[in-house]
Amino acid sequence: MAQISGAQIRSVLLEVVEEFSALGPGYFQSNVILRETVKRLALPRDAAAQHALLTFWGDLFRHGHLSWGHDIDNPDPPFCHLTTQGQETLRQFSRDPANPAGYLEYVKSISSLNAVAMAYIEEALATYNASCFKATAVMVGTAAESVVLEIRDAIVGRLGTLTRPVPNGLNDWRVKRVLAAIESELAKYAARMPPELRTEFEAYWPAFTQQIRAIRNDAGHPTSIAPVTPESVHGALLIFPEVARLGGRLVDWVTNEMP
């Protein structure tokens, strides 16, 4: 039997919590939720696996997502309830990387991701949920680079239409120089971008260069046994949809409006 990752346990546990929270106190009890999670995961009768599930369950209380008791008449375990923070967490879970289908649906809803970037981000989600975090770092970084190259191609095409010279950096084979050239070129026209696009460009462009690309380089050119962390990879995946949305909006603006 394939090893069940921590991300899988957390994902299924949250699914059960979300589902059973709407079914009333008869279902929203610790023993009912945990047994259903074990069933869905086909979790073996193995102390380590069950301890992992109990740890994630305990984390929901420690982090303030769940609290004991249903009401004053049923204030103690096994009854529990979602806190306001827990309700917000479940709303966000629909697009968390631990839920690949929801994450991809969210990406598709806010961007028109090119086929290459989509293929890499799908593999990034697969490796993330298999706890292969170094592989995830490379995959999400490559997906983001594909978005950047799409912006580069749009700028080169627009400059050709306007019969203007193309800066050397845009055609460089090194992505670092392409990034710098794109930023330099777009900065010339930032004041003429729609205010919302300009705000997104200023907020999320550094997210690519400083977060996603940084962990991709750390994974690809390691200097330690653990060059990236689960937290940094999770952060990169959370940022990626905004990078993808920004990329699509920049391509549209460059192609049709860049002066």
C-alpha distance (Angstrom), angle and dihedral (degrees) to the residues before:
residue distance angle dihedral
M1 . . .
A2 3.82 . .
Q3 3.77 115.7 .
I4 3.80 113.6 -100.8
S5 3.80 111.9 -128.6
G6 3.77 126.1 -137.2
A7 3.82 89.4 -116.0
Q8 3.83 90.1 56.7
I9 3.80 92.2 49.7
R10 3.80 92.1 49.0
S11 3.80 92.6 45.8
V12 3.80 95.2 51.5
L13 3.80 92.7 42.4
L14 3.80 90.8 54.2
E15 3.80 90.7 47.1
V16 3.80 90.5 54.8
V17 3.82 92.5 45.1
E18 3.80 90.8 50.9
E19 3.81 93.2 47.2
F20 3.80 97.6 43.3
S21 3.81 94.9 43.8
A22 3.81 87.4 73.0
L23 3.83 94.7 49.9
G24 3.79 99.9 70.3
P25 3.82 135.6 -112.8
G26 3.80 94.0 -53.9
Y27 3.82 88.9 68.9
F28 3.80 102.3 25.9
Q29 3.79 95.7 79.4
S30 3.79 128.8 117.4
N31 3.81 96.8 -117.4
V32 3.83 93.1 46.9
I33 3.82 93.8 47.5
L34 3.79 94.2 45.8
R35 3.80 94.7 47.2
E36 3.80 91.4 49.7
T37 3.81 90.4 49.5
V38 3.81 90.9 50.8
K39 3.80 89.4 49.9
R40 3.81 94.8 50.4
L41 3.79 92.9 46.1
A42 3.81 92.9 42.9
L43 3.80 82.5 -133.7
P44 3.80 111.3 -165.9
R45 3.80 122.2 -122.1
D46 3.75 88.0 -102.5
A47 3.78 121.9 134.7
A48 3.82 94.8 -139.6
A49 3.82 93.6 51.3
Q50 3.80 93.3 45.8
H51 3.79 91.8 45.8
A52 3.81 88.2 54.3
L53 3.81 90.3 54.3
L54 3.81 91.7 46.9
T55 3.81 89.8 50.0
F56 3.80 92.2 54.3
W57 3.81 89.4 45.3
G58 3.80 90.5 51.9
D59 3.80 90.5 47.8
L60 3.81 89.7 61.1
F61 3.81 88.4 62.0
R62 3.80 96.9 38.7
H63 3.80 91.5 51.5
G64 3.79 93.3 47.7
H65 3.81 99.3 -110.5
L66 3.81 94.3 117.7
S67 3.79 133.4 28.2
W68 3.80 130.5 -168.2
G69 3.78 121.4 -101.2
H70 3.79 135.8 40.7
D71 3.80 99.3 -137.2
I72 3.81 140.1 -30.1
D73 3.79 91.2 -73.2
N74 3.83 91.1 50.7
P75 3.81 104.1 32.5
D76 3.79 100.5 146.9
P77 3.82 140.7 65.1
P78 2.97 136.9 -43.2
F79 3.82 84.7 40.7
C80 3.81 115.9 77.5
H81 3.78 140.5 161.5
L82 3.79 140.8 -153.1
T83 3.79 115.8 -101.3
T84 3.80 122.1 -142.2
Q85 3.80 87.6 -99.4
G86 3.79 90.2 51.0
Q87 3.79 91.9 51.9
E88 3.81 89.5 53.6
T89 3.81 91.2 48.0
L90 3.79 91.3 54.5
R91 3.79 91.0 49.8
Q92 3.80 89.2 54.6
F93 3.80 93.3 42.4
S94 3.79 91.0 73.9
R95 3.80 88.0 75.0
D96 3.79 101.1 30.3
P97 3.85 116.2 122.6
A98 3.81 87.6 -117.5
N99 3.82 85.2 69.5
P100 3.85 101.9 53.1
A101 3.81 96.6 -179.3
G102 3.79 92.7 51.6
Y103 3.80 91.9 43.4
L104 3.82 93.1 52.5
E105 3.79 91.4 45.4
Y106 3.81 88.9 54.0
V107 3.82 92.4 48.2
K108 3.81 90.7 50.6
S109 3.80 91.6 47.5
I110 3.81 94.5 57.2
S111 3.82 103.1 31.9
S112 3.80 145.0 29.9
L113 3.78 96.8 -128.2
N114 3.80 115.9 -163.9
A115 3.80 118.2 -117.7
V116 3.81 95.2 -107.2
A117 3.80 94.1 51.5
M118 3.81 91.0 45.3
A119 3.81 92.0 52.8
Y120 3.80 91.3 52.0
I121 3.80 95.5 45.0
E122 3.81 90.4 50.3
E123 3.80 89.2 54.2
A124 3.81 89.9 44.8
L125 3.80 89.3 58.3
A126 3.81 91.6 47.7
T127 3.80 92.8 51.7
Y128 3.82 92.5 43.1
N129 3.79 92.2 54.8
A130 3.81 89.5 47.0
S131 3.84 88.6 54.3
C132 3.84 91.4 -115.5
F133 3.79 92.9 137.8
K134 3.80 99.9 165.9
A135 3.81 89.3 54.7
T136 3.81 89.4 48.0
A137 3.79 91.1 53.4
V138 3.80 91.2 54.8
M139 3.81 93.6 44.8
V140 3.81 96.6 49.4
G141 3.81 91.2 43.7
T142 3.80 90.9 52.1
A143 3.81 91.4 47.9
A144 3.78 89.8 53.0
E145 3.82 91.4 47.7
S146 3.80 88.8 54.9
V147 3.81 88.6 55.9
V148 3.80 90.0 49.7
L149 3.81 93.0 50.6
E150 3.81 88.7 51.4
I151 3.81 88.8 56.2
R152 3.83 89.3 47.3
D153 3.81 91.4 53.0
A154 3.81 90.8 49.8
I155 3.82 91.6 52.0
V156 3.80 92.7 47.5
G157 3.80 90.2 49.3
R158 3.80 92.6 48.3
L159 3.79 93.1 48.3
G160 3.80 88.4 50.9
T161 3.81 90.7 51.6
L162 3.81 89.6 50.2
T163 3.85 90.2 45.0
R164 3.78 92.5 -122.8
P165 3.81 126.4 142.5
V166 3.79 118.0 -97.4
P167 3.83 114.0 -125.2
N168 3.81 111.8 -116.7
G169 3.79 93.5 -122.3
L170 3.79 92.8 63.8
N171 3.80 91.3 64.8
D172 3.79 95.9 42.4
W173 3.81 117.2 122.7
R174 3.80 90.6 -136.0
V175 3.79 111.9 87.7
K176 3.79 91.6 -151.2
R177 3.83 90.3 63.3
V178 3.79 91.8 43.0
L179 3.80 89.3 54.1
A180 3.80 91.8 50.6
A181 3.82 91.9 47.5
I182 3.81 92.8 49.2
E183 3.80 92.0 49.3
S184 3.80 91.4 47.7
E185 3.81 93.0 48.7
L186 3.79 95.9 45.8
A187 3.81 92.3 44.9
K188 3.82 88.2 64.7
Y189 3.79 89.8 63.9
A190 3.81 101.8 30.3
A191 3.80 92.2 108.7
R192 3.81 89.0 58.4
M193 3.79 95.8 50.0
P194 3.81 118.4 102.1
P195 3.83 106.5 -88.3
E196 3.83 93.9 -113.8
L197 3.81 92.6 50.7
R198 3.79 91.9 46.7
T199 3.82 90.2 51.6
E200 3.81 91.7 49.8
F201 3.81 91.4 47.2
E202 3.79 92.1 52.0
A203 3.83 92.4 45.3
Y204 3.80 103.5 41.8
W205 3.79 106.2 28.5
P206 3.82 91.1 73.2
A207 3.81 87.7 48.2
F208 3.78 89.2 66.5
T209 3.77 97.2 44.6
Q210 3.81 95.9 41.1
Q211 3.81 104.3 34.5
I212 3.79 116.2 18.8
R213 3.79 97.2 35.1
A214 3.82 92.4 41.5
I215 3.80 95.2 57.7
R216 3.81 90.5 41.9
N217 3.80 89.2 56.5
D218 3.81 91.5 44.9
A219 3.80 90.4 54.2
G220 3.81 94.4 43.5
H221 3.81 95.7 44.7
P222 3.82 103.5 31.3
T223 3.77 124.1 -169.4
S224 3.82 95.8 178.2
I225 3.80 140.9 31.3
A226 3.81 91.2 -101.0
P227 3.82 106.2 33.4
V228 3.82 93.8 164.6
T229 3.80 132.7 33.8
P230 3.81 131.0 -141.0
E231 3.80 88.0 -115.4
S232 3.81 94.6 54.6
V233 3.80 91.6 47.1
H234 3.79 91.3 48.1
G235 3.81 88.8 50.8
A236 3.80 91.6 51.1
L237 3.80 91.3 51.5
L238 3.80 90.9 49.6
I239 3.81 90.9 51.1
F240 3.80 95.4 45.4
P241 3.84 97.8 78.4
E242 3.80 89.6 56.0
V243 3.81 90.5 48.8
A244 3.81 89.0 50.3
R245 3.80 92.4 49.3
L246 3.80 91.6 47.5
G247 3.80 90.5 48.4
G248 3.79 92.4 53.9
R249 3.79 93.2 47.1
L250 3.80 91.9 48.3
V251 3.81 91.7 49.9
D252 3.81 90.5 51.9
W253 3.80 93.3 47.1
V254 3.81 94.7 44.7
T255 3.81 92.7 47.6
N256 3.80 96.1 47.8
E257 3.79 109.8 20.5
M258 3.81 114.8 19.0
P259 3.82 105.0 123.8
